[in-house]
């Protein structure tokens, strides 16, 4: 599947280059610049997670946020996700590493959904712009919704 996607990407890139070399080169420069901007953050988080996975054995991960940890693991994952500020492009590869390390699907669904939707760290900024009511409702409903997502993922996977 990967080879198919890479081949399709290369084909479309060559087609774009054939149609308009200047625009394609400009787009590639922009993409490279964006990649350079996110690379340091991405590497730091991946290194931290890799380091933690090296220190913590699979049994510990499986015990704390594995499939057998049940709703307690979902709650722990959702709390960590609510207080963590990690961009999505880093969170998903990190979740893949945790899944390989023994984490459960429901627990990772709760972690990722709260990570993306709940913002305890950014709450003061939201309160300053929107007042206290809207950010509070948004965070509470997003937190509750993350359990629905975890439940659905638990039924599907």
Secondary structure as GFF3:
##gff-version 3
##sequence-region A 1 157
A	DSSP	alpha_helix	2	19	.	.	.	ID=ss1
A	DSSP	alpha_helix	21	55	.	.	.	ID=ss2
A	DSSP	alpha_helix	58	65	.	.	.	ID=ss3
A	DSSP	three_ten_helix	67	69	.	.	.	ID=ss4
A	DSSP	alpha_helix	70	83	.	.	.	ID=ss5
A	DSSP	alpha_helix	88	100	.	.	.	ID=ss6
A	DSSP	alpha_helix	105	117	.	.	.	ID=ss7
A	DSSP	alpha_helix	123	130	.	.	.	ID=ss8
A	DSSP	alpha_helix	132	156	.	.	.	ID=ss9
###
